[in-house]
Amino acid sequence: MSELHIVRHVRVRGQVQGVSFRAFVEHHAQQRNLQGWVRNRSDGSVEAVFAGPQKSVDGVVAACRIGPLSAKVDALDQRDGTDEDLALGRSGIRFSVLPTV
């Protein structure tokens, strides 16, 4: 039986910009062979979409709750992601870092 694949959209708030949070997320997503993207938002949060096996997605979301050593995560909101969310990533790149919005 194959493992369920999911898409998850997360928003992380706190001291999460200027602390290599996007690189941290990219590294953890690539380690788990996930599809998706990560970007800073102009309100100071970091937003990401992950797609792949549920266990792998849950693992990267758990890592996001902690972040890199210099980060301080105050809140992590998550919801089911959509194909439209996933499509915002760079074409031909499995996991991408996008410009700030």
N, C-alpha and C positions, 0 to 999 in steps of 0.2 A: 504494500500500500504506500503510495507516494505522500510526502508531507504537504500539508496545506500551504499554499503561497498566499501572502497577504500584501497589501499596500497600507503603510501607516504614515500619517502626516503628524509632525511634532513641532512644537514651538517652545523654545527654552528661554527663560527670562532670568536675569540676575547679572552678575559680572561675567558676561559671556562673549564680549567683543574685545578685541585687542589682547587676547590671551591664547591665541592659536586654537580656538574652539572649533572652527571650521576644519582645520587640518586634522585635529583629533577625530572629528566625526568622519571625515573622509577616510582616514586610516582604519578606523574600526569597521566602517561599511565595506571597504575593500577587503579586509581580512575575512569577512564573512561572505564575500562574493555577492553583495547586494547591489541592486540597481537603485538609482535615485539621484538625489542632489541635496546640497546644503547651501545656504546663503544667509548673510546678515540682513537684518531689516532696519530701516531708519529709526525705529523706536528703541533700538538697543538690544532687541532679541535676536535669536538665531532660529531659523526655520529649516526643516529638512523633511524629505520624503524618502522612505525606504520601501523597497519591494523585494520579496524573496520568501524563503521558508519561514514560517512563524517563529520557530525557535531562534533563528538568526536575527530576525527583526527585533524580537523581544530582547535579545542580547545587546544589540546596538542601542536600543532605547534605554536599557538599564545603564549602559556606559554613559549616555547623554545626561542621565540624572546626576552623575558625578562630575564628568568633564575632566579636562586636564588640571594639573595641580594648581595653576594660577587662576582658575575659574572659581566662581561661587554661584552655583545654581540655586535660585530661589524658587522656581516653579518650572514644571514641564507639563504642558498641555498636549494631549494627543487625541487623535480621532482616526477613524478609518479613512484612508486616502482613496483617491480615485485615479482612473487612467489619465484624466485631464491633469491632475497634480503631477503625476509621473512624467507626462509629456513635456513639462516645462524644462526638463533636463536637456543637456546638450546632446544632439543627435550623434550616434556612433560612439558615445562615451558611456560606459556602464554606470559610473558614479562621478558626478561633476560638482565643482564648486562654482556657483553662479554669482553674478554681481549683486551688490546691495540693492534692495528695493525699498 
